[in-house]
Amino acid sequence: MDDNRGPEFLAIFGTGTAIATVLVSLRLWVRSRIVRKVGLDDWIIAASMIIALGALGCLATSVHYGLGRHTAFLTPEQSKTALKLMWVSFCIIPCAEATAKISGSLMLIRITTSAKWKWFFYTLIVLIIFMTIIKVFAILFSCRPIGRLWDASLEGHCDVAERTIVIYIQGVMAALYDVTLATSPIFLLWNVQISRYTKVLLCGLLGLCFFTSAAGIVRTTYTSESSQTEDVTYVVMKFLIWKTVELPLSIIVGCLPTLRPLFNQARLNRERAPRKQDDTYILTDQQSGDRIRKTTTISIKTLDPASGDPSFTSNIWNFDGRVV
């Protein structure tokens, strides 16, 4: 049966990438317009987003040529093109994941004042760069010639076991990296002079890295299955779906803590919005002795200080003759 998991995969990856793109755009807007200071971590997460979009383009084209379908139902040319683009994306995605993790580390470096913590995160950055380079080279040079990755008819040799071992090691280290980023804010913010609510919020948002770590672990378990089959274009989808869940999630988790100024600004705007306060007094009509309701409506309008207009207060007196 000619099953096709390509559209399902693109729906998952496309949705995650769209959400990540919106959040990265909001992050850059907040940092440039509200905080008025765009840092290196912001530019690097933007670079990660651009790389992720490149990976999405490669994989979408690969799905067009048959990725997600059984190899038996594809022509040799379709299979070669789909696999070639898939392997290209396998070299692109680790770069996007690494830059997202580096951005998270730089953000923590920015908020800490401890030299020891700064060096700790710099060490992690060097380590993740090193492992990413090793992984990309392991993928590219696991087959000699390289074209044998997508064309099994070429003469040569592929060291699948070595490639699988490197992917396993890199997957475990990436998961540990995410766990480190998730737990380190607890120690970093313990003695920082900010409200307890803010500490809990930041730790909770960065704690979402645990979900990224879990996705990476699940993805790694499918590595061996994808490497030991001739029906690569179909079987690899399990591995790819979890891999493309992990990538947008890494970017999303990295952006959420930086959006707090946006929510603070929205709260202030609500407080500055026009308000009405109604006071009702019970009076007695001197002629008839009946009590009447006198309603005082006080309208208070506070304009945005940025507009330069002063705030003002107006009073409106309303009477009605109903007996109360």
Salt bridges, closest charged atoms under 4 A:
ASP2 OD2 - ARG69 NH2 2.83
GLU8 OE2 - ARG5 NH2 3.30
ASP41 OD2 - ARG27 NH2 2.94
ASP41 OD2 - ARG110 NH2 2.83
ASP42 OD1 - ARG27 NE 2.70
ASP42 OD2 - ARG31 NE 2.91
GLU77 OE2 - LYS80 NZ 3.93
ASP151 OD2 - LYS80 NZ 3.53
ASP178 OD1 - LYS101 NZ 3.49
GLU225 OE2 - LYS238 NZ 3.64
ASP231 OD2 - HIS70 ND1 2.59
GLU246 OE1 - ARG219 NH2 2.74
GLU271 OE2 - ARG267 NH1 3.42
ASP304 OD1 - ARG272 NH1 3.79
ASP320 OD2 - ARG322 NH2 3.00
